[in-house]
Amino acid sequence: MKKTFYAGLIGLGTVGKSVVKLWPRAQGIILKSVADKDTKTARAVKLPGVIFTTKAEEILNDPQINIVIELIGGVEP
């Protein structure tokens, strides 16, 4: 039986948007949540069924998330 893993993505800038666009469908890893502080910038990606938050802690503290992908730009989070 194939196990399903849940992932959380922190950072939805240039690289984060590209990762979401290329996200492997039906590979057993489901993108559950995305965190980004910037809520004003229009995103050119659709995230149906994905939880969007401005707090990375929500992803880090979610017991269902097995994989955290950090793509924050800059020096300070």
Secondary structure, DSSP 8 states (H G I E B T S, - for coil): ----EEEEEE--SHHHHHHHHT--TTSSEEEEEEE-S--SS--SS--TT-EEES-HHHHHT-TT--EEEE---SS--
